[in-house]
Amino acid sequence: MTPSVSHANAVLVGASQDAQAFTVLELTLGQVHLRYDSVLTTPALNNFDPTFAPLQAQKVASGGRAAAWYVQLSGLEGVLRQFRRGGVIAHLVRERYVWTGLARTRSFAEFDLLRMLWLAGLPVPRPLGAAVWRKWFTYRAAVLTQRIPDAKPLGKRSEPAVWFAAGFVVAQMHQFGVWHADLNVFNLLVDAQDKVWLIDLDRGRHNGLTEVQRAENLSRLLRSLRKVCPELEGSCWGAFKQGYQSLNLNV
């Protein structure tokens, strides 16, 4: 593995004046690119390798296409996710994507979107790092986020009040102009204080939303509910819609 690299060798990418903000740094190690929060004091490639013993990696039980782990990061609890393809193409190419520029890689794009939402105060996990391994015209990627303690998927919660809160959070995301590419009952988490969190913003977009796009997001979530926990539709979906409509987004 590549050894740790000190902050002294990193390039400053951006820093917010927000009191809670973090500084974003970048490192380039040959054909490997890292972007990370300065709170990650050892930005080594080891942090993106679930077989690295000090990470104490444990598989995430659901979601992540069997490529997500809980990890220990120098005093922080994180979630490591390696990007994997789905669908028919996954049988041919499992983890490589076409290179179209560093800023458009899956991990860097998600890191930047999460950072923007986190700084705006939306309930998303703090992004800790993103890695890209380039090889000719393709690349593979991974992202690190801070773990949300004691969180469970929305699909495992049956209280209408929790679903109302989830509807409000999704409306906040839409009001901010963000489209979630995979809005489902696993990508909305509920912590021990019943706070609802948005996770897995891979392929998400921030460019304003039409009513059609917002409705499509909600339809995708409803399909997920009907597939995973259909018994909750009668008692919880109405509460979700009430929470969503409380922001008057006209959907």
C-alpha positions in Angstrom: 0.0 0.0 0.0 1.0 3.6 -0.5 2.4 5.1 2.7 0.7 8.0 4.6 1.3 11.5 3.2 1.4 14.5 5.4 -0.8 17.6 5.0 2.4 19.5 4.1 2.4 17.8 0.7 -1.3 18.4 0.0 -2.9 21.1 -2.2 -5.5 23.3 -0.7 -8.7 23.1 -2.8 -11.2 25.2 -0.8 -12.1 26.4 2.6 -15.4 27.8 3.9 -15.7 30.7 6.4 -18.4 28.7 8.1 -17.4 28.0 11.8 -18.3 24.3 11.3 -16.7 24.0 7.9 -13.8 21.9 7.0 -10.9 22.5 4.7 -10.7 20.3 1.5 -7.3 19.0 0.5 -6.1 17.0 -2.5 -3.2 14.7 -3.2 -2.0 13.1 -6.4 0.1 10.0 -6.2 0.9 8.9 -9.7 -2.4 7.8 -11.2 -4.2 7.9 -7.8 -6.1 11.0 -6.7 -7.3 11.8 -3.2 -9.7 14.5 -2.0 -10.3 14.7 1.7 -11.5 16.6 4.7 -8.6 17.9 6.8 -10.1 16.2 9.8 -8.8 13.0 8.3 -5.3 13.4 9.7 -3.8 10.4 7.8 -5.0 10.6 4.2 -3.4 7.3 3.2 -4.7 5.0 0.6 -4.9 2.4 3.4 -8.1 4.3 4.5 -9.8 3.1 1.4 -8.8 -0.6 1.7 -11.2 -2.7 3.8 -8.5 -5.4 4.2 -6.2 -2.9 6.1 -6.4 -4.3 9.7 -6.4 -1.0 11.7 -9.6 0.0 10.0 -11.4 -2.9 11.7 -13.7 -3.0 8.7 -17.2 -4.6 9.1 -19.6 -5.1 6.3 -22.6 -3.0 6.1 -25.6 -5.3 6.3 -27.8 -3.7 3.7 -27.2 -1.5 0.6 -23.9 -0.6 -1.0 -24.0 -3.5 -3.5 -21.9 -5.6 -1.0 -19.1 -3.0 -1.2 -19.6 -0.9 2.0 -17.9 -1.2 5.3 -17.9 0.5 8.7 -14.4 1.5 9.5 -12.3 3.2 12.3 -10.4 6.3 11.2 -8.0 7.8 13.7 -10.7 8.6 16.3 -13.6 8.8 13.8 -16.1 6.2 12.8 -16.6 6.1 9.1 -18.4 4.3 6.2 -16.2 3.2 3.3 -18.0 2.5 0.0 -16.4 1.3 -3.1 -18.3 2.1 -6.3 -19.7 -1.0 -8.1 -21.9 -1.2 -11.1 -25.4 -2.7 -11.1 -27.6 -4.2 -13.7 -26.6 -6.4 -16.6 -23.3 -4.5 -17.3 -22.0 -5.5 -13.8 -21.5 -9.0 -15.2 -19.0 -7.6 -17.7 -17.4 -4.7 -15.8 -17.8 -4.7 -12.1 -16.0 -1.7 -10.7 -14.5 0.4 -13.6 -15.9 3.5 -15.2 -15.0 5.6 -18.2 -12.7 8.4 -17.5 -14.1 11.8 -18.4 -12.1 14.0 -16.1 -11.4 14.0 -12.3 -14.2 16.4 -11.4 -16.8 14.0 -13.0 -15.6 10.8 -11.3 -18.2 9.2 -9.1 -16.4 9.6 -5.8 -15.2 13.2 -6.3 -18.7 14.3 -7.5 -20.4 12.7 -4.5 -17.8 14.2 -2.1 -18.4 17.7 -3.4 -22.2 17.3 -3.4 -22.2 16.0 0.2 -19.9 18.8 1.3 -22.2 21.4 -0.2 -25.3 19.9 1.5 -23.5 19.5 4.8 -22.3 23.1 4.8 -25.8 24.2 4.0 -27.1 22.4 7.1 -29.0 19.6 5.4 -28.9 16.2 7.2 -26.2 14.3 5.3 -23.2 12.5 6.7 -20.0 14.6 6.7 -17.8 13.5 3.7 -14.3 12.5 4.8 -12.5 11.5 1.7 -12.7 10.4 -2.0 -10.2 8.3 -3.9 -9.8 7.6 -7.6 -7.5 5.1 -9.2 -7.1 5.9 -12.9 -5.9 3.4 -15.5 -5.7 4.6 -19.1 -9.3 5.5 -20.1 -11.0 4.0 -17.0 -11.0 4.4 -13.3 -12.3 2.9 -10.1 -13.4 4.9 -7.0 -14.3 4.9 -3.4 -15.7 7.4 -0.9 -15.5 7.8 2.9 -18.2 9.4 5.0 -18.7 9.8 8.7 -20.9 7.1 10.3 -24.3 8.1 11.7 -24.4 6.3 15.1 -27.2 3.9 15.9 -29.0 4.6 12.6 -31.5 2.2 10.9 -33.0 2.4 7.5 -36.4 4.1 7.2 -37.9 0.9 6.0 -37.4 -0.6 9.5 -39.3 2.2 11.2 -43.1 2.0 11.4 -44.0 5.2 13.3 -45.9 7.7 11.2 -44.1 10.6 12.9 -40.8 9.3 11.7 -42.1 9.1 8.1 -43.5 12.6 8.4 -40.0 13.7 9.3 -38.6 11.8 6.4 -41.0 13.6 4.0 -39.9 16.9 5.4 -36.2 16.0 4.9 -36.8 14.9 1.3 -38.7 18.2 0.6 -35.7 20.1 2.0 -33.4 18.3 -0.4 -35.7 19.1 -3.3 -36.1 22.7 -2.2 -32.3 23.0 -2.3 -32.4 21.8 -5.9 -30.9 18.3 -5.4 -32.1 15.2 -7.2 -31.3 11.9 -5.6 -30.5 9.2 -8.1 -31.5 6.3 -5.9 -34.0 7.5 -3.3 -35.2 4.3 -1.5 -36.0 3.1 2.1 -32.3 2.2 2.7 -30.9 5.6 1.7 -33.0 7.4 4.3 -31.6 6.6 7.8 -33.1 7.3 11.2 -30.8 7.7 14.2 -31.5 7.1 17.9 -33.0 10.6 18.3 -35.4 10.0 15.3 -33.5 12.4 13.1 -33.7 11.5 9.5 -30.6 11.5 7.3 -30.0 11.4 3.5 -27.2 9.1 2.4 -25.7 7.7 -0.9 -25.8 10.8 -3.1 -23.9 8.9 -5.9 -25.0 10.4 -9.3 -27.1 13.0 -7.5 -27.4 16.4 -9.2 -27.7 19.9 -8.0 -29.1 22.0 -10.8 -32.7 22.8 -9.9 -35.6 20.4 -10.2 -38.8 20.4 -12.2 -42.1 19.1 -10.7 -41.7 16.0 -12.9 -38.2 15.3 -11.4 -39.5 15.7 -7.9 -42.5 13.4 -8.6 -40.2 10.8 -10.1 -38.0 10.8 -6.9 -41.1 10.2 -4.8 -42.4 7.5 -7.1 -39.0 5.7 -6.8 -39.2 5.8 -3.0 -42.8 4.5 -3.1 -41.8 1.6 -5.3 -39.0 0.8 -2.8 -41.5 0.9 0.1 -43.9 -1.5 -1.8 -41.0 -3.9 -2.5 -39.3 -3.9 0.9 -41.9 -3.0 3.5 -45.4 -3.0 1.8 -47.1 -3.4 5.2 -46.1 0.2 6.0 -47.8 1.9 3.0 -51.2 2.2 4.6 -50.0 3.7 7.9 -46.9 5.6 6.9 -47.0 6.8 3.2 -49.7 9.3 4.0 -47.6 10.7 6.8 -44.6 11.0 4.5 -46.6 12.9 2.0 -47.9 15.3 4.7 -44.3 15.9 5.8 -43.2 16.5 2.2 -46.1 18.8 1.4 -45.5 20.9 4.6 -42.9 22.8 2.5 -45.4 23.6 -0.2 -43.4 22.3 -3.2 -46.6 21.6 -5.2 -46.1 17.9 -5.8 
